[in-house]
Amino acid sequence: MTDRVPPRALRAGERAVLVECGSLSEALALQARLTAALDPAVDPAVDPTVASSSAMVDDVVLGARTVLVIAQSARHLPRVRDAVVRAISSDAYADPESGAAATADAETIEIEVDYSGADLDDVARLTGLTVAGVVAAHTGTPWRVGFAGFAPGFAYLVGGDPRLRVPRRASARVSVPAGSVALADEFSGIYPRSSPGGWQLLGRTDANLWDLTRDPPALLAPGRLVRFVSRDVADHAPTTDLATPPSARIAASARAPYALLEVLTSARPALVQDGGRPGLAGLGVGPSGAADQAAYRLGARLLGQGPECAALEVVLGELSIRARGSVTVALTGAEVAADVDGHPQGHAAPFLLGDGQVLRLGRPALGLRTYLSVRGGLAVDPVLGSRSRDTLSGIGPEPVVAGTVLPVDWASGQPSVDVAPVAPLPRDLLRLRGTWGPRQDRLVDAAVLQSTTWRVSHDSDRVGIRLEPVEADPTALLELAMEAELPPEGLVRGAIQVPPSGRPVVFLSDHPVTGGYPVVAVLDEASVDLAAQAVPGQQVRLVLS
């Protein structure tokens, strides 16, 4: 038994706390203890007034050496933090060797790999091994599933040959092929579907990593052992996404829908969104949900319904829809010129869309995303408890385009508000507010983050907005004080991450579950909603406390 550094709790925005541990074994033990401490039904010794995992906590996210506890809201965080502090103040931590017996009895899964990856030669150079030596090292030692993250079905594998410890690529690829087997730092992993990534690619596999018809859907569950087996390149066929189709059908539920909405024209694909699917980090599934949560919730309130009622998220307007059956709808978020058969309609106010009538949306003068909420909600099939489309993972209903017919569910509530006053979106400079932490100590000069005027990059999306300095001044780029990479840690909506490029990324609703670059600050919830409305080219200043 060796001495351990006591865990410490770090601020991670207005509704989360990040706990640092000394090892993955300690993080696993703390995650289990926190799950009990935050649920009186599991640990009766806990005062039930302190916290409940179902009522106060959205998720407990395991990282390589950290545990991130995400409260449902800022008002819940003080009591959740109290429970966290009590948990880490005890001596109930696992010995790093205590999992050895369990690992010996764990199920072993064999993964066949075509070792012809784009970075195989680079890995050989970085490790001082031959290409054959890299393959032998990767296949010669069993790996263990440490934790899930990044994307559904993606598992961080640990315990491999220590000679294979290599850094991530200096610049991430825009698209890594599905089935890619890769290395980064002490980990190995397999990309379940095509996605951006910065790991070193060794080869590819056909293994089905994510299957929604399987329980659990992920092939690589924490604790399982993985043994890689090399196979002849000639036997390998190109793969597509290594998962069952994760998209919900645009179809009615078991009962007939109340009405239908037929999309006549759409300049860009729209997305079905609801309150999201929190609590699934253990599967590598992020929360997703509406990008501008306040606008989405306002639409639901205007129609007298809850966050389970799905709406349509429309980027830059220019959409027309015909009703088959009369429905009550409301528009929130970015304000657009809207009319029903030529008759103008108000913003943030319910109005009737009669049977056969056509609703037309113009392009917003300010903002990016408009929410079309309908009384009863859109009755598409849910996936993992939500109707939200997650653009990073591909989970949820397919994007909505011209010709799509959307079913509308039967309503239970009644609209109770005629119109809701809303503040206009900023026209020019957007001030986004938040708090420092947990990794601001990684910056050489943290003041640069606030003193720089940033511009929203055209590469921004629902995963995050990418910021670049308005002035072409290299001193405006953020310099990291130490090694850029971190062992993967849990992420929250609004996290400001700094990659080696020095250009910060503000994560939105479709953010990865975990990330390996330092999060130096986190926006508050209201500012994340504003960030979700920022158009490419808009100027941004960060105000942090």
N, C-alpha and C positions, 0 to 999 in steps of 0.2 A: 504494500500500500504506500503510495507516494503522496507527499503534500500537494494539495491542490489550491489554485487561486480561487478565492470565493467568488461566486457569481456576482455580477453587478447589473443593476437595472438602468437602462438608458432611455431618454425620451425619444419617441419616434412619432412626433406629431401630436395632435390634440386628442387622438383616441387610440393610441397604441404605445406599448412599452416593449423594448428589446432587451432581453436578458442574455448577457455574455456568459458562456461556460468554458471550461478548460478543454473539452473534447466532445466528440459526437456521443460517446457513452453517457457523459454527464448531461448533455442536452436531452437525450432520450429519457433519462431518469427524471429530469426536471419537467419535461413535457407531460409525462405521466402524472407527476405530483401536482402540476398546475391544473391539469384536467380534473383531478379529484378535488383540489382546493377551490376550484371555481364552480363546482357542482355539488350542492348540499345533498343531493340524492345519492351521490357516490361516496361522499365523506361526511357522515352525519355529525362529526365533531365540529364542522365549520358552522359558524353562525349563518343561518339562512338569509339574514338581512344583508350580508356582505356582498355576495355575488351569485349569479346562476349562469352557467355556461349557455343555457338556452335563452335566458332573458337579457343578459348583459354582455356577452362575448360573441363576436362574429366568428372568430377562428383563433386557434393556437397553432402557429406555423413553425415547424422544425427547420432549422438550418444546420450547417455543418458543425457549428460550435455555438449556436444561438437558439433561443426560443422567442418568437414574436407573438405577443398577446394583443389581439385587436378587439377593442371594445365596440359595442354597437354604436355608441355615440360619444361625443365629448363629455356629456354629463355623467356617463357611466364610468369614465376612466378613473376618477379618484378611488372609487371602491374596488375596481378591478386592480389598480396598482397596489392598494393595501393588501389584497390577497396575494399578489405576486411577491411583495416584500416579505410577507410571512412565510411563503413557501421557500424562498431562497435563503431565509435566515435560519432554517433548520439544518440539521446535519444529515438529512436523508438523501445522500447522493450515492449513485452506483459506483462501485469499483470498476475501472476501465476493463478489468479482466472478467467481470461478472457475467458478461454476455457470451463467454466462450462456449459454455455447455449448450446454450440455446442455439448458437451458430452451428455447432457440430451436428445438431439434430435437424437443422433447417433443410427445407426442400431445395434441391439443386436443379436449376434450369439450364439446359445447354442451348447456346445461341450460335448457329453457324454463320460465319463471316467470310465474305470475299475481301481479303486484305489487299485492296488496290486503291486505297484512299488518296486523295489529292495531297495530303500532308505527310504521307508515310516517310518520304525522304527527309523532310524537315524534322520529323520526330527522331529519326535515326541520327541526324546531325546533332540535335539538341541533347540526346541521351548518350552519344558516343557509341551507340550500338550499330550493328548492321541492320538492314531492313529485315532480314531473317531473324535477327536477334530481337527486334522489336516485336515481331509476330510471336516468337517463342515466349517472350516475357508476358505478353498480353494473354496468351492462351495457357501459360504454364501455371498460373496461380488463380484460384477461384476468387471472384469478387463477391462482395456482400451488398445488398440493397440498403443504403443508409437512410435515405429519405427521398420523397418526391418533390418535384418543383419544376419551374420553368413552363411546362406545358403538360396536359393530360397524357399519362403514360410515360413521361420522362422520369427516369430514376437516377439519382446520383449513386454510383457504385463506388465502394471504398474497399480498402484492404488488398489491393493488387500489388504487383511488383513495384517496390519503391523506386526502381531505376526509371520508371515511366513517368515520373513527375515532370511535367512540362508546362510552360505558361500558355495562356490563351494566345491566339493570333493578335498581332498588333492592331489589325482592323477586322471587324466582324464581316462575315459574308452576308449579303442581302438575303440569300436563300441557300439553305443547306438541304440537300436532297433527303427525302424520307428514307429511314433505315440506316442513315449514316452512323457508324460506330466511331466514337471520338474520345479524346483525352483532353483534360484541362486540370492543371495543378495536380492534386492527388486523386482526382476522380476519373472514372470512365463513364460513358453514357451513350444512349442510343436515341436519335431523333425520331419520334413516332411519325411525324409528318413534316413536310417541307416548311421551313421556318428560318428566320434570321438566326445567326449563331456565330460565335467566335472560337469554338473549340477546334482542336487539331484532328483532322479526319484521317482515320486509319483504314476504313473500309465500309462495307454495307451488308445489311442482313434483310431477310424477308420475314423475320419473326413478327407476329401480330401483337403489338404492344398494348393496344387500347381497343377494347371491344365492349360496347355498351350492352350487349346481350350477355356478357359474362359477369359474374359476381365474385369478387370485385372486378370492375372493368379493366384495371391495370394488370398486365401480366407480371410485372416486377414489383411485388409488394414488399414493404420494409421487412428486413430480416431474412429474406430468401437469398440463397447463394446462386451466383451466375458463373457458368464456365463457358468461355468462348472457344469455339472450335473452328479451325481454318478449313476452308473448302476450296476446291479448284475453281479458278475464275471462269472456266468454260461452262461450269454448271450454274452460273449465276445469271438470272434474268433481271432486267431493270425493274425496280419497284416503284409503286406509287405510294400514297399514304398508307402506312401500316396500321390501319384501324378500320373498324366498321364505320360506315358513314355516320358522323356524329350529328347530322343536321336533322332537325325536326321537320316533319312534313307541313306544308302550308295546307292544312286540311281541318275539317270540322272535328269536334270531339264526338263521343258516342251518340250524343243527342243532336238533333238538328240545330243549326245555329239560329240565332234570333234574326240576323241579317247578314248581308255580304257586302264587302267593299271591293270593287273592281278597279285596279290600277290601270288607267288609260294611257298616261304618259308619265315618264320619270326620267329627268335629265341624268340622274345618277342613282345607283341602287340605294334604296332606303333599308333600314334595319328594324326588325321587331325588338323591342326592349321592355324590360320590366324592372323590378327592384334588384334583380341579380340573384346569384346563387352562392352566397357566402357559406363558409364552413366546410369547404371541400378541398382545402390545401393539401390534405393527406393523400389525395388522389392526383395532385398536380393541377387541380382545376382552380382557376382564379374566380373572383367574384363577378366580373363583368357587370351588366346592368346599364342603365341609361348613363350617358357621358355627363350630362348636366342633370344631376339628381334633383336639384331644387325645382327645375322647370318641369321635370317628369312628375314629381310629387304634386306640384301645383295643378297640373292637368287632372290628376286623379282626384284631388280634393274638389276641384270645380265640378266634377261629375258625381261626387258622393261615393267614391269607391277607394279601395285600398291599393297598396303597392304591388299586389299580385296581378292586377289587371294590366295586361300588356298594351303598349302604345307603339306608334310608328315614329322612329327617329329619322328625320329628313335632313340631309345635308344640302345647304344652299338652295332650298326650296325647289321651284319649277317641277311641280307634281300635280297631276289631276286624277281625281277618283270619282267614280260613279257609285251611288248607293243602290243596293237592291234590298229594299225595305228601309223604313225611316229610322234614323239613328240620331242621337244627340252627341255632338263632338265638341272639342275645345282645342285651341292652338296655344301653345306656350313656347318659351325659349326665344330663339331669334324671331323677331317680328317680321312677318311677310304680309304683302298685300294679298288678301284672300277674298274670293267671291263664290257665291253659290248661284249658278246660272246667271251670272252677271251682276248679282246683288252683293255689294261689299259686306264683309263680316268683320267683327271686332276681334281683338287679340285678348287672350286670357279671359274669355267669356264664353259660356256654353251657347251653342246655337244648333238649330235643327237642320239636318241634311235629309231631305225627304226622298221617298222612293223614286228612283230614276234621276234625281238631281245630281249635278256634277259640281264638285268642289275643286277649285283651281287655286294653287299657291304660286305666288311670284317669288322672286329672289329677294332675300333679306338685304336691307341697307346696312344693317349692323349684325354681327354675330354669324354663327356657322350652322347651328343645329336647331331645328324647329321640331316640336313634338305634337303629333296629331293623336290626341287621346279620344277614345270612343266609349260611350257609356256601355258597360258590360265587359269591355276589354276585347282584345284580339284573341280568338280561340284557337290558336295554333297549338300543336302538340308540344308539351314541355319536355325538356331534356334535363335530367338530374335536378328536377324541382323548379326549373325556371324556363321561361320562354325567351330569354335574352339570347341574342346572337353574340358570341365571343369571337371576335375577328382574329385573335391570336391563335386560339386552339381550333377554330372551326366548329365548335359546339353550338347548337341552337338552330333556329329556322334559317333557311337559305335567304340571302338578300332579296329584297322585294323589287321587282322590275315591272315594266309595262307588261300587262297580260296576267299578272298575279291576281288571284282572287282570295281575299282575306275574310275568313268567317268572324262574325262578331258574336260574343257570348251573351247569354241572358243576364240582365242587370238585376241587382238586389237593392242597391242604394238609390237615392234620389238626389239630383243636383240641388244644392242649397245656397249657392252664391251666384249672383247675376254677373258680376265682373270682379276681378281681383286687380288692384293697382300693383304694378310692378315697376321697379326702377329700370331706366333704359340702360342698355349695355354701353360701356365706354366706347367713344368714337375713335380716339387716338391712342394715347399711352394707357396701357393696362397695368395696374398695380396689383400684384399678387402677394398676399400676406401669408406668413407661416412662421414656423419656429425652427431654430437650429437643431441639428442632431439627427441621427446618433453619431455620425462620423465626420463632423466638421473639423476635427483635429487632423484629418487627412489633407486639408488644404494648406498650401504655403501661405496664402494671404486670403483669408475668408472674406475680407472686405470687398474684394473684386466682384464677388457674386452680387452684392448689393449696389456697388457703384457703377456697374456696367449697365448700359441700356442694351437689351437683347432684342432680337427679332425672331418671330416664329418662322421656322423653316418650312419649306414646302414638303419636306419628308415627314411631316407630322401626321398622326392618325389617331385612332381610338386607343392604341397602346400607350402613346405618349406624344407630347409636343416637344420637338427638338429646338433648342435655342441656339442662336449664333449672334455674335456681337454685331451691332449696327455699324460700328466703325471697324475698318480692316486693320485693327491694331492687335498685334500678337500679345501684348501685355494684358489684353482683355480676356484672354483665354485662361481658364483656371488651371493652376499648376498644383499637382498633387505632391505632398510633402514626403510620401513614402510610397512603397510599392502600390501600384494602382489596383491590383486585384485583391479581393478578399475571399475567404471561404464563403460559399453561398449563404446569403441571409434572406429572411422573409422581407417582402416588400408590401407597402400600403399604397393605396390610391393617394396621389399628391406627393409621393416621394420624389425628391430632386436628386438624381444620380449623376455622378461625374465620371465619364469614361476617360481613357487616356487622351482622347482628342482635346479635352478641356472644354468641350461644348456640353452644357448640362442638358439633361432630359427630364421633363416633368411627366411622371407616369399618370395615366388616366385609368378608366374603368377596366380596360382589357390588359392591364399590366401583367407581367409574369408573376408567378407565385414567389419565386426567389430570384436573386441576382447576385453577381459577383463583383460589381463595382461599388464604390462607397456612396452611400446616401448621406448627403451633408446637411439636408434640411427637408422639411415636410410642409407642404401648404395646408392651410386650414380648409375645411370642407367647402366653405363659400367660395374661396379662391380657386379650388379645383373646378368647381362649376363654371366660374368665369374663364378659366384656362380652356375648358372644353368648348367655349364659344369663340376662342381666339382664331382669327383667320390667318392664313399664311401671309407673312409680311408685316403683321401687326407688331408694334413695339411693346416691350414688356420691361418693367422694373420689379425687382424682388425686394420685399420689405420683410425682414426677418427679425425675430426677437429671441 
